[in-house]
Amino acid sequence: MTNTAVITGASQGLGAALARGLARTGWNLVVDARTGKDLDVVAEELARLTTVVAIAGDVVDDDHRAELAEASSKLGGADLLVNNASTLGGSPPPALAAFPLPALLETFEVNVLAPTALTQLVLPQLRLSPAGAVLNISSDAAVEAYEGWGGYGAAKAALDHASAVLAKEEPGLRVWSVDPGDLRTRLQQEAFPGADISDRPLPETVVPYFVKLLDERPASGRYVAR
């Protein structure tokens, strides 16, 4: 029986790297991103390895989330949900004293509300899987105070706590919140516009950690990719 994963924000960065890693091990995939053109490129690559359904859209959109859940249901039901899509709220992310409230609201909508809402939709499928799991991508900014990272960090901290509560409420599942570390991604470049981020490792370097996580299925909790 083939496992199925739903991965948000899979057109680039860590989301795309995770999708490639799971495709190589035989997982079916439902992937999304706001940038349809980039998503199509990744989906074409993934389709050479596995069954993939790519749906362009925004995770804050109710109808789009419903499409993702329906797509995974048609593939036999999701065994894994990866809430990876994130936003900083600005480039560079603004200080809290000057954070435009509409942007702050969007930061919480994308980083907390949307993952929670999508999890609600996919939970019935995950409960039926003997290996059902939710993987929420976190950040060190969720536990450390960095200037300029108040909005993003607070949202990720909220996602961490929501993950911990969900783990208590759904003991039959694994619920992991994972800090992947600073990686050479578009999000990281947006955080430091104009800076040279070539010293950060590529997202592909942490994929083996996530594959191991899925294989060994440690207890629900917060982890840091090493």
Secondary structure, DSSP 4 states (H G I P E B T S, - for coil): ---EEEESS-SSHHHHHHHHHHHHTT-EEEEEES-HHHHHHHHHHHTTTS-EEEEES-TT-HHHHHHHHHHHHHTT--SEEEE-----SSSSPPPGGG--HHHHHHHHIIIIIHHHHHHHHHHHHHHHSTT-EEEEE--GGGTS--TT-HHHHHHHHHHHHHHHHHHHH-TTSEEEEEE--S-SSHHHHHHSTT---TTSPPGGGGHHHHHHHHHH-PPSEEEE--
